[in-house]
Structure formats: C-alpha cells, structure tokens
Amino acid sequence: MIAASFDYSAPETLADALRVLSDDPEAKILAGGQSLIPIMKLRLSIPSQVVDLGGIIDLHAIAEEEGIIRIGSMTTHEQVEHSELLSEKCPLLVAAASGIGDVQVRNRGTIGGSVAHADPAADYPAALQALDAKVKVVSSAGEKIIPIDEFIVDALTTALEPDEIITEIHVPTESTGIGTAYETIVQPASGYAIVGVAARIGLSEGNISFARVGITGVGSKAYRALAVEKALEGQPAKDDTYGIASRVAAEGVEALEDLHASSEYRAHLATVFTCRAIAAAAGRAQ
Amino acid sequence: MQRAIKVTVNGKEYEREVEPRMLLVHFLREELGLTGTHIGCETTVCGACTVMLEGHTVKSCTVLAVQANGKNLETIESVASDGDLHPIQEGFWNEHGLQCGFCTPGMIMSVKQLLGDNPNPSRDEIRHAIEGNLCRCTGYQHIVKSVESAAKAMVQE
C-alpha cells in the first residue's frame, strides 16, 4: 500500500512550520505518523504536502509549572508511559498511555497527534477529559488554549484550524485526596479500546467530593459522563454508590456498533467499566 | 519529487534519493537490499517489519523513509556477528521459537529492545513486550521460553 504522491518538508522551527501551513491549506501535519500514515496508505487522506514536526525540538518537553504539567505535543506515548514526573503527579495519563497500541506504536505515536486525530476509540481523550486538560494551539495569528471538551468536536473532527499546530497539552498536578484510574477492554488485534473509562475521584470524610469520568470507545467521540459525575458527588464512597451511578454511563449516547461489540453490549460495557474505574479511583483517593 | 536522505543502517552510511511517500520498509528492502526485515500486514498490526530507529523499535511500514533522514537504524542483519548467532537468536533456535520464521526478524528486534531495557523480564513482561508482534505458528509459548532462555544466557555472559 503506497500513499498518493505528496510534497514533504521537515521544518526545524515552529515558525517555519506555521508558514508552510498558511501558504498551503491542503498541507497536513505529520507527528508520529501512527494514524496519518495508515490513512494516507488507504488514500482516505491525500494531502498535497506533509509537514513533519519531528525536527522541532521545542515540542518534546514535559515540565511542571504552578500546578500545571505542560506536555509537548510531540511527546511520544512511550515518553509519557515512562515519565517519572507524570507517574508521580498525573498517573492517570500514564495509565492511558501505557495501553495504547503496542510497544512499537507507543515508540512513535505522540500525544498531540492522538488528540488531533480524535479517533473515537483512542485512549487519551477519555483520560484528558477526566483531567480537565487543555490544548494549546498556535497559528501565525497567535495562540489559543482550548478545553479538551471543546477541542474534540466529533469522530475524527476537532476544533483545530488548518493553519494551527498543537504545541502543548496541559494537565493539572494531582492534589492529595484525589485518586484516578483507567479501566479498559480492548480489541486484541488493534489494541484500540472497545470501551475505556477514566475516573478521577476526590474524597472528603468518606464522601465523594469531586468526580470526573471520561469515556472513550462508546460514542462517536469521547465524552464526560456528566450524569455519572452528578450521581456520585456528595454521596458516600461505597460500592452501592458506584453501581447506581454507573448505570447512566451511556445515557443519552448513541453507542457505536461494529463487529467487535453491538450497541447494546457497548453500553453495557460502559456501565461495567465505569463502575470498576470509579471503585479503583476511589480506592486510591483514600 | 525525490528527496535526498542520508541514513546510517547497521553502522553503514547510505545516501539515496527517494520519493517522500516511500515507506521505510520498502527503502530497506528495495533500495538497500536488506530483505531480512519482512513485510507482513503492512497495516501497523503484525510487527514483521520491526526495526530499531534511534534505539527504539518501530514498525517500518508506518514510518516514511524521509522521516529516517539523519537517523540511525538497526535491522535484523545487524544482530548476528561474523556468522555467530546472537544469544537471542540462539534462544529461538534452542527453544523452537519459530516454525515458518516469517515473524522472527521483527520478534527478535522487539526482544532485543526488551532485554536491553530489562535484562530479567517476567513472563508477563515478555508478553507485554511482544504484543506488537504476531506469530501465526507457535502459539507464543515457545517464543516466551526462547526469550527466557536468551535472557538467562545474556545475564551469564
């Protein structure tokens, strides 16, 4: 399988990359290539030009500043998986990263690329939603910080404009009393989540004081399970609470159907894995 | 449109003109004649095309040759030296870690990375490390044993 012909550039600065994008609206950004190259081989994407961000060193750092961890968009899943800073201060993202694809894919694939691709079964979006993450995008006109909920619009559709590049993902440093978990059931051949649930739970005096639940793989895009969060907040931290709250995990969502799982089964899995993720996260919050 | 690239493969430098759409696996096999790296599914699934790019395993069907410009690559051809098998290859030989052998070059590159990072892996860690490499013959039991045998031999060396 060979992609259609395209022109290629590998700029060494962000400014140069942005210039190429503003000159050519049909140009496509290449990050790790683990989604773009396959879809180009299938000719689902036929860009005039590919702008490889691999040479821009500024996009690789992971750094903490004033309670926010900034992750460069070209940070690979492998780097997230093995980051000491993230293991200590944002273990939810580490858990999501370590389940993506396989070793070789994690060595190449990037967080910015995953978020920009917005695959409905990708692992990162659910975790980023539970983390209230933000996406920093830059164009020649300036920069914007976009909450992840607004950034991911639909399946394979984001708020990213053709002349913009994702430069950072911002996640909060986890405060004490908050526990997180990512629970997923994957399609064994591809490693994609059939259902993946990220939970971030805060406890105070035995009650749930804070709840964030992000779910991937079920609907056309990853979503915050607001009904579950609402059913948890203020309630005692015990299994009954989690079970009752999880029942509404797929409420109002048209669950996807494919050869791996029917719509009904996916919605059921959403309930089961939401319950597991909440229980695990609450266990770690104590 | 052709692009000039310079890569180091198994310690040897090569300069070639390639189309940007040429995949790394095709570059290795067709331009450099290094046919030890296999093409299986060509869809990022099977891992037969696994090579090391800057010390990390990648599926060379999902990397463009131009992305390897200026980079260092290692393929299965670098593993044995002067006709002597590497301990990982010995492990696969001794423990019957291959039948048809099609997945073996990619499998060995993944194991090379594993044992470089973790000289004494558990069975679970071995299975996790080769999750991106499919074998349709062995059922993986013998491959896991081969890796254990290689790890033991390499620690004793």
Contacts between the chains, C-beta under 8 A, distances in Angstrom:
chain1	res1	chain2	res2	distance
A	1	B	42	5.5
A	1	B	43	7.5
A	2	B	21	6.0
A	2	B	23	7.6
A	3	B	21	4.5
A	4	B	21	7.3
A	5	B	1	7.6
A	5	B	19	7.0
A	5	B	20	7.9
A	5	B	21	6.0
A	6	B	20	5.9
A	6	B	21	6.3
A	7	B	1	6.1
A	7	B	20	6.8
A	8	B	3	6.1
A	8	B	20	3.5
A	8	B	64	7.6
A	8	B	66	5.4
A	10	B	66	7.4
A	10	B	67	8.0
A	10	B	69	7.2
A	30	B	64	7.8
A	30	B	67	7.6
A	33	B	62	6.2
A	33	B	63	6.4
A	33	B	64	6.9
A	33	B	67	6.9
A	34	B	44	6.6
A	34	B	62	6.0
A	37	B	23	7.9
A	37	B	44	8.0
A	37	B	62	5.0
A	37	B	63	7.4
A	37	B	64	6.8
A	38	B	43	6.4
A	38	B	44	5.7
A	38	B	62	6.5
A	40	B	21	7.8
A	41	B	42	7.5
A	41	B	43	7.7
A	50	B	20	6.7
A	50	B	64	7.9
A	52	B	66	7.4
A	52	B	67	6.2
A	54	B	67	6.1
A	78	B	56	7.1
A	101	B	44	7.9
A	101	B	132	7.1
A	102	B	47	7.3
A	102	B	131	4.6
A	102	B	132	2.8
A	102	B	133	7.9
A	103	B	57	6.1
A	103	B	110	6.5
A	103	B	113	7.2
A	103	B	128	7.9
A	103	B	129	6.0
A	103	B	131	6.8
A	103	B	132	5.2
A	104	B	47	6.4
A	104	B	50	5.8
A	104	B	57	4.9
A	104	B	58	5.4
A	104	B	59	4.7
A	104	B	110	7.3
A	104	B	132	4.6
A	105	B	44	6.7
A	105	B	59	7.2
A	105	B	62	7.9
A	105	B	132	6.6
A	107	B	53	8.0
A	107	B	56	4.1
A	107	B	57	5.9
A	107	B	58	5.8
A	108	B	56	7.9
A	108	B	58	5.3
A	108	B	59	7.7
A	108	B	62	7.1
A	108	B	63	6.9
A	189	B	45	6.3
A	190	B	45	6.9
A	191	B	131	7.4
